[in-house]
């Protein structure tokens, strides 16, 4: 049985670590050029590590070593040798109760070029070794890394049996106020933000065709000079979950992993996809009422590793899911993706 008091203590310590890392990243963005921070540090099989990512890595290990003073943990993150480390380092791995997966910067490219905020994402799961899955998560924290022209950032924390707490804080640390995230209660995507992710080249035409068909079946053809709904290609999964949780988006989905076979037929490799560390804070949005599923409509679940490709669909509420999901499922099958 998970020790929820200990999980809460870990989550609070992670909140503090996130704030320190967020402030350091903003300071770095102020002091160094986008050209330098956006340069490629190294290429990994499933992602590209930019200079800003590499700057965050040693600080991540230092901060989570402090978190591990509360309780030993297995830290899972890109940039660590072997992808994970036991903290404290002299701990017997068989005695570690918690597995903590982290994305230090979700949305690096947008932050480097100061287009919009990135996010620090962390989930605490009951440690089941390599078999640990998203469904084993008992606490999660996500913290905004704002652009340098902002002075405020948002932070959300969820602990099982306690619920979600959220705050808006100043970068200086002088101001803090509680906020109350609430997903949209609209029962339609009409005049709202609703989209499928197509951030990068690689069968974007298929995703766009599915989205066009979906919206047309839901809303009909756009009248002349009118827009029936809108899209926002926010290249940060944590940011997308935040937008759903805050009531800004009504529907969003990322089906990139389903395009593997289509790309193979075109003689192209599958490009960059969403990974477990990108979706690790899904429980926060879900606890607020957002419905997040896999493409078949089942609750989202995946191994908490660094390699798996993850597809997900997010709905602001049950009414929107009931309208969108049947059409989307049919279209995914029609296009040969399910």
C-alpha positions in Angstrom: 0.0 0.0 0.0 1.5 3.4 -1.0 2.5 5.7 1.8 0.6 8.8 0.7 2.1 11.0 3.5 5.5 10.2 2.1 4.3 10.8 -1.5 3.0 14.2 -0.4 6.3 15.1 1.3 8.1 14.1 -1.9 5.7 16.1 -4.1 6.2 19.2 -1.9 10.0 18.8 -2.2 9.7 18.4 -6.0 7.6 21.6 -6.1 10.5 23.4 -4.5 13.0 21.8 -6.9 10.9 22.7 -9.9 10.8 26.3 -8.8 14.6 26.5 -8.4 15.1 24.9 -11.8 12.5 27.1 -13.5 14.2 30.2 -12.2 17.6 29.0 -13.3 16.4 28.2 -16.8 14.8 31.7 -17.1 18.1 33.3 -15.9 20.0 31.2 -18.5 17.6 32.3 -21.3 18.2 35.9 -20.3 22.0 35.6 -20.4 22.6 33.4 -23.4 21.5 33.6 -27.0 18.9 31.4 -28.6 21.5 30.4 -31.2 23.7 28.9 -28.5 20.9 27.5 -26.3 19.2 25.9 -29.4 22.4 24.3 -30.7 22.4 20.5 -30.7 24.3 19.0 -27.8 23.8 15.4 -28.8 21.3 13.2 -30.7 19.6 10.3 -28.9 17.6 7.6 -30.6 14.2 9.1 -29.5 15.0 12.8 -29.2 17.5 15.6 -29.8 19.1 17.2 -26.8 19.7 20.9 -27.2 22.2 23.0 -25.2 19.5 24.3 -22.9 18.5 20.7 -22.1 22.1 19.8 -21.3 22.5 22.8 -19.0 19.5 21.5 -17.0 20.8 18.0 -16.5 23.4 18.4 -13.8 21.0 20.7 -11.9 18.3 18.1 -12.1 20.5 15.5 -10.5 21.5 17.9 -7.7 18.0 18.9 -6.9 16.6 15.4 -6.9 19.4 14.2 -4.7 18.0 16.7 -2.2 14.5 15.3 -2.7 15.7 11.8 -2.1 16.7 12.8 1.4 13.0 12.4 2.2 12.8 8.9 0.8 15.0 6.9 -1.6 13.9 6.9 -5.2 14.8 5.7 -8.7 15.1 8.8 -10.9 14.3 8.2 -14.6 15.2 10.9 -17.0 17.0 11.4 -20.3 20.6 12.5 -19.8 21.3 10.1 -17.0 23.7 7.2 -17.6 21.6 4.2 -18.4 18.5 6.4 -18.2 18.1 6.1 -14.5 19.9 6.4 -11.1 19.1 5.3 -7.6 19.2 8.2 -5.1 20.8 8.3 -2.6 23.5 6.5 -4.6 24.4 4.1 -1.8 20.9 2.8 -1.5 20.0 -0.8 -2.0 17.8 -0.7 -5.1 15.6 -3.5 -3.7 14.5 -1.2 -0.8 13.4 1.7 -3.0 9.6 2.3 -2.9 9.3 5.1 -5.4 10.1 5.6 -9.1 10.2 9.2 -10.2 10.1 10.1 -13.9 11.1 13.6 -15.0 11.1 15.8 -18.1 13.2 18.7 -17.1 12.1 20.8 -20.1 9.0 19.9 -22.1 8.9 22.4 -24.9 12.6 23.3 -25.2 12.5 24.7 -28.7 9.6 27.1 -27.9 11.4 28.3 -24.8 14.8 28.7 -26.6 13.2 31.1 -29.1 11.0 32.7 -26.5 7.8 31.8 -28.3 6.0 30.5 -25.2 6.5 28.7 -21.9 8.0 25.3 -21.4 7.1 22.9 -18.5 9.0 20.8 -16.0 7.1 17.5 -15.5 7.5 15.0 -12.8 5.5 11.9 -11.7 5.9 9.8 -8.6 4.9 6.1 -9.0 5.0 3.0 -6.8 8.3 1.4 -7.9 7.7 -1.8 -9.8 11.0 -1.7 -11.6 10.8 -1.8 -15.4 7.1 -2.8 -15.1 6.1 0.5 -13.6 3.4 2.1 -15.6 1.5 5.4 -15.7 -1.4 3.8 -13.7 1.1 3.4 -10.8 1.5 7.1 -10.5 0.3 8.5 -7.1 1.5 12.1 -7.3 2.6 14.5 -10.0 3.9 18.1 -10.3 4.2 20.4 -13.3 5.8 23.8 -13.3 5.9 26.5 -15.9 9.1 27.8 -17.3 8.0 31.2 -18.5 9.5 33.3 -21.2 11.8 36.1 -20.0 9.2 38.8 -20.5 6.9 37.1 -18.0 7.2 37.6 -14.3 4.6 34.9 -13.2 4.5 31.2 -13.6 1.9 28.5 -12.8 2.5 25.3 -10.8 0.1 22.4 -10.4 0.4 19.4 -8.0 -1.7 16.3 -7.6 -1.4 13.7 -4.9 -3.8 10.7 -4.8 -6.4 10.9 -2.0 -5.7 14.6 -1.7 -6.5 16.1 -5.1 -5.1 19.0 -7.1 -3.5 22.2 -5.7 -2.4 25.0 -8.0 -0.6 28.3 -7.6 0.5 31.3 -9.6 3.9 32.5 -8.4 6.3 35.3 -9.2 9.7 34.5 -10.5 11.1 36.6 -7.6 9.4 34.4 -5.1 7.7 37.4 -3.5 4.1 36.6 -4.6 2.0 33.5 -4.5 -1.7 33.0 -4.9 -3.9 29.9 -5.3 -5.6 29.4 -8.6 -8.4 27.0 -9.5 -8.0 25.2 -12.8 -11.3 24.2 -14.4 -11.7 22.4 -17.7 -14.2 23.8 -20.2 -17.9 22.9 -19.5 -18.9 23.6 -23.1 -20.7 20.7 -24.8 -19.4 21.5 -28.3 -16.1 22.5 -29.9 -17.9 25.3 -31.7 -15.9 28.6 -31.3 -13.4 26.7 -29.1 -9.9 25.3 -29.6 -9.9 21.7 -30.9 -7.1 20.0 -32.8 -4.8 17.1 -33.5 -1.0 17.6 -33.0 1.1 17.9 -36.2 4.2 19.7 -35.0 6.8 18.2 -37.3 7.1 16.9 -40.9 6.0 13.4 -41.6 2.5 12.5 -42.9 1.1 15.7 -41.6 -1.3 15.6 -44.5 -2.9 12.5 -43.0 -3.4 14.1 -39.6 -4.8 17.3 -41.2 -7.2 15.2 -43.4 -8.5 13.4 -40.3 -8.9 16.6 -38.4 -10.7 18.3 -41.3 -13.2 15.4 -41.7 -13.7 15.3 -37.9 -14.5 19.0 -37.6 -16.7 19.0 -40.7 -18.8 16.1 -39.4 -19.1 17.8 -36.0 -19.8 21.4 -37.2 -20.5 21.3 -40.9 -18.8 23.6 -43.4 -17.6 27.0 -42.3 -19.8 29.8 -43.5 -18.1 32.4 -45.8 -15.9 34.7 -43.7 -16.4 32.7 -40.5 -14.3 30.4 -38.3 -16.1 27.6 -36.5 -13.2 26.5 -34.3 -9.5 27.2 -33.7 -6.3 25.3 -33.3 -3.1 25.8 -31.2 -0.1 23.7 -32.1 1.6 24.0 -28.6 4.7 21.7 -29.0 4.7 20.7 -25.3 2.5 17.8 -24.1 2.6 19.1 -20.6 1.5 22.5 -22.0 -1.3 20.8 -23.9 -2.6 19.1 -20.7 -2.4 22.5 -18.9 -4.5 24.1 -21.7 -7.1 21.4 -21.3 -7.1 21.7 -17.5 -7.4 25.4 -17.5 -10.4 25.5 -19.8 -8.5 26.9 -22.8 -8.8 23.9 -25.1 -11.8 21.6 -25.6 -10.3 18.8 -27.5 -6.7 17.8 -28.4 -5.0 14.6 -29.5 -1.6 13.3 -30.5 -1.7 10.4 -32.9 1.8 10.5 -34.3 2.8 7.0 -33.3 -0.1 5.6 -35.4 1.5 6.9 -38.5 4.4 4.4 -38.5 2.9 2.1 -41.1 1.9 4.9 -43.4 5.3 6.4 -43.3 6.9 3.0 -43.9 4.8 2.7 -47.1 6.2 6.1 -48.1 9.7 5.0 -47.4 10.1 7.4 -44.4 10.9 6.7 -40.8 8.6 7.5 -38.0 9.7 10.9 -36.6 9.7 12.3 -33.1 6.8 11.2 -31.0 5.4 11.8 -27.5 7.1 9.7 -24.8 6.1 8.6 -21.3 7.9 11.4 -19.6 5.8 13.8 -21.7 2.5 12.4 -20.5 3.6 11.7 -16.9 1.5 14.6 -15.5 -1.7 13.4 -17.2 -3.1 12.5 -13.7 -3.2 16.2 -12.8 -5.6 17.1 -15.7 -7.5 13.8 -15.2 -8.1 14.6 -11.5 -9.6 18.0 -12.6 -12.0 16.3 -14.9 -10.2 16.1 -18.3 -10.6 12.8 -20.0 -7.4 11.4 -21.5 -7.5 8.2 -23.4 -5.5 6.1 -25.8 -6.6 6.2 -29.4 -9.0 3.2 -28.8 -10.8 5.1 -26.1 -9.3 3.2 -23.2 -7.7 5.1 -20.2 -4.2 6.3 -21.1 -1.5 4.0 -19.8 2.1 3.3 -20.8 5.3 2.0 -19.3 7.2 4.7 -17.5 10.3 4.4 -19.6 12.2 6.7 -22.0 11.6 4.9 -25.3 7.9 4.1 -25.8 5.9 6.1 -28.3 2.7 7.3 -26.8 -0.5 8.4 -28.6 -3.3 10.1 -26.6 -6.6 11.9 -27.0 -7.8 14.5 -24.5 -11.4 15.8 -24.0 -12.4 18.7 -21.7 -15.5 16.8 -20.5 -17.8 13.8 -21.1 -20.1 15.7 -23.4 -17.4 16.6 -25.8 -15.9 13.1 -25.6 -19.3 11.6 -26.4 -19.6 13.7 -29.5 -16.0 13.5 -30.8 -14.8 10.0 -29.9 -17.2 7.9 -32.1 -16.3 10.0 -35.2 -12.6 10.0 -34.4 -12.5 6.3 -33.9 -14.3 5.7 -37.2 -11.9 8.0 -39.0 -8.8 6.4 -37.5 -10.0 3.0 -38.7 -11.0 4.4 -42.1 -7.5 5.9 -42.6 -6.0 2.5 -41.5 -4.5 3.8 -38.2 -6.4 1.5 -35.9 
